[in-house]
Amino acid sequence: MARGRKRKAGRRLACGKRPREESQRDVMATVLEARQRHYGVTPAQAKDDRLGTALGRLAFAGLIDAAQYAAGQIYGEVMARNRAVMGLPMDQPRSVTALLINEGIFGGSAPDHDPELIRKVRRQAAAAILMLRTADSDAPGAVGRKPSVLVHAVVRHDAEALRWSPADLRNLCHGLDALCRLYRVRKDSS
């Protein structure tokens, strides 16, 4: 008769211990299950990458079109690059370690960027900010929050916008349309 607790089924290391890491398949299964539960989608729809961000969920729900979604993604990349080049911390650090490394507390040092790259990135970010400020001034109606605030909240801070008021969604679309013009993202006529 064996002494001790019964062994759990599953893969084991050479020493007899069970591995602690999750496989990629286990992680994806958890993500897909959570998407189905949170957003009420089918298993096939849960595989859509757009459900991973607030901007993508707006596109998935049909509240913004593909061009607005693409412009929002470009804006997010430009602003993230600007923060990195300027030496600013990430808006949303994914871990404490990443935050500590970015702050220079341990493990890393700030890279020296080419001055031309810094000028280019700053110009791109300034153009995006100026375009959103222009959208603020010519927004349709004075109801709701400013388009620049809404675009930044959805794209950079991943604020859930599916339940925003119609006025805020209209202003968000106005800001994303301004970014479409800036980045020359064409809306399909089909």
C-alpha positions in Angstrom: 0.0 0.0 0.0 1.4 3.4 -1.0 2.0 5.9 1.7 0.9 9.5 1.5 -1.3 11.4 -0.8 -2.4 10.2 -4.2 -0.5 11.8 -7.1 -2.3 14.2 -9.3 -2.6 13.3 -12.9 -0.6 15.2 -15.5 2.8 15.8 -16.9 5.8 15.7 -14.6 9.4 16.8 -14.6 12.3 14.4 -14.4 12.5 14.8 -10.6 8.8 13.9 -10.3 7.4 17.4 -9.6 4.6 18.8 -11.6 5.5 21.9 -13.8 4.1 25.1 -12.5 3.8 27.0 -15.8 0.6 27.1 -17.8 0.8 26.2 -21.4 -0.2 28.7 -24.1 -3.3 26.7 -24.8 -4.4 26.9 -21.2 -3.9 30.7 -21.1 -5.9 31.1 -24.4 -8.7 28.9 -23.1 -8.9 31.1 -20.0 -9.0 34.3 -22.1 -11.6 33.0 -24.5 -13.8 31.8 -21.6 -13.5 35.2 -19.9 -14.5 37.0 -23.1 -17.5 34.8 -23.6 -18.6 35.4 -20.0 -17.9 39.2 -19.9 -19.1 40.2 -23.4 -21.7 37.5 -24.1 -20.2 36.3 -27.3 -20.0 32.9 -29.0 -16.8 30.8 -28.8 -16.0 31.7 -32.4 -16.5 35.5 -31.8 -14.4 35.3 -28.6 -11.4 34.6 -30.8 -11.6 38.1 -32.4 -8.6 40.1 -31.3 -10.6 43.3 -31.2 -12.3 42.2 -27.9 -9.0 42.7 -26.2 -9.2 46.5 -26.0 -12.0 49.1 -25.4 -11.4 50.6 -28.8 -11.7 47.1 -30.4 -14.9 46.4 -28.5 -16.4 49.5 -29.9 -15.5 48.4 -33.4 -16.8 44.8 -32.7 -20.1 46.3 -31.6 -20.3 48.4 -34.7 -20.2 51.8 -32.9 -17.1 52.8 -34.8 -16.0 51.8 -38.3 -12.8 50.1 -39.4 -11.1 53.4 -40.4 -11.8 55.0 -37.0 -10.5 51.8 -35.4 -7.3 51.9 -37.5 -6.8 55.6 -36.8 -7.2 55.0 -33.0 -4.6 52.2 -33.1 -2.1 54.5 -34.9 -2.8 57.3 -32.4 -2.1 54.8 -29.5 1.2 53.7 -31.1 2.3 57.3 -31.7 1.5 58.4 -28.1 3.2 55.3 -26.6 6.3 56.0 -28.7 6.3 59.6 -27.6 6.2 58.6 -23.9 9.0 56.2 -24.4 11.2 58.6 -26.3 10.6 61.4 -23.8 11.5 59.1 -20.9 8.0 59.2 -19.4 6.6 56.1 -17.6 4.0 53.9 -19.3 0.4 54.9 -18.9 -0.6 51.4 -17.8 2.4 49.3 -16.7 1.6 45.6 -17.0 3.7 44.7 -14.0 5.5 46.2 -11.0 8.8 45.0 -12.5 8.2 46.9 -15.7 7.3 50.0 -13.7 10.5 49.7 -11.7 12.7 49.2 -14.8 11.1 52.1 -16.5 11.7 54.3 -13.5 15.4 53.2 -13.5 15.1 51.7 -10.1 16.7 48.4 -11.2 17.5 46.3 -14.2 17.7 48.9 -16.9 18.9 52.2 -18.1 17.3 54.7 -20.3 18.4 54.2 -23.9 19.9 57.1 -25.8 17.7 58.0 -28.7 18.8 59.6 -31.9 17.9 63.3 -31.9 16.3 63.0 -35.3 14.1 60.2 -34.1 13.1 62.3 -31.0 12.2 65.2 -33.3 10.2 63.0 -35.6 8.2 61.3 -32.8 7.5 64.6 -31.1 6.3 66.1 -34.3 3.9 63.2 -34.9 2.6 63.4 -31.3 2.2 67.2 -31.6 0.3 66.8 -34.8 -2.1 64.3 -33.2 -2.7 66.5 -30.2 -3.3 69.5 -32.4 -5.7 67.6 -34.6 -7.7 66.5 -31.5 -7.8 70.0 -30.1 -9.1 71.2 -33.5 -11.8 68.5 -33.2 -12.6 69.9 -29.7 -13.3 73.3 -31.1 -15.4 72.2 -34.1 -17.3 69.3 -32.3 -21.0 69.1 -33.3 -23.0 70.5 -30.4 -21.8 71.5 -26.9 -23.2 68.4 -25.2 -20.9 65.8 -23.7 -17.2 65.6 -23.1 -14.5 66.8 -25.5 -13.4 64.5 -28.3 -9.7 64.7 -27.3 -10.6 63.6 -23.7 -12.7 60.7 -25.0 -10.2 59.5 -27.6 -7.4 59.6 -25.1 -9.5 57.7 -22.5 -10.5 54.9 -24.8 -7.2 54.5 -26.7 -4.6 55.2 -24.0 -6.4 54.3 -20.8 -8.7 51.5 -22.2 -11.8 53.1 -20.7 -14.9 51.0 -21.3 -17.1 53.1 -23.7 -19.9 50.7 -24.7 -22.3 52.3 -22.2 -21.4 56.0 -22.8 -24.1 58.5 -23.7 -25.0 59.0 -27.4 -23.4 62.5 -27.2 -20.1 61.2 -25.9 -20.1 58.4 -28.6 -20.8 61.1 -31.2 -17.9 63.2 -29.9 -15.6 60.1 -29.8 -16.4 59.4 -33.4 -15.8 63.0 -34.3 -12.3 62.8 -32.7 -11.5 59.5 -34.4 -12.6 61.0 -37.8 -10.2 63.9 -37.2 -7.4 61.3 -36.7 -8.5 59.5 -39.9 -7.9 62.8 -41.7 -4.5 63.3 -40.0 -3.3 59.7 -40.8 -5.0 59.6 -44.2 -7.0 56.5 -43.3 -9.7 56.1 -45.9 -13.2 55.0 -45.2 -14.3 52.3 -47.5 -17.3 53.2 -49.6 -18.5 49.6 -49.8 
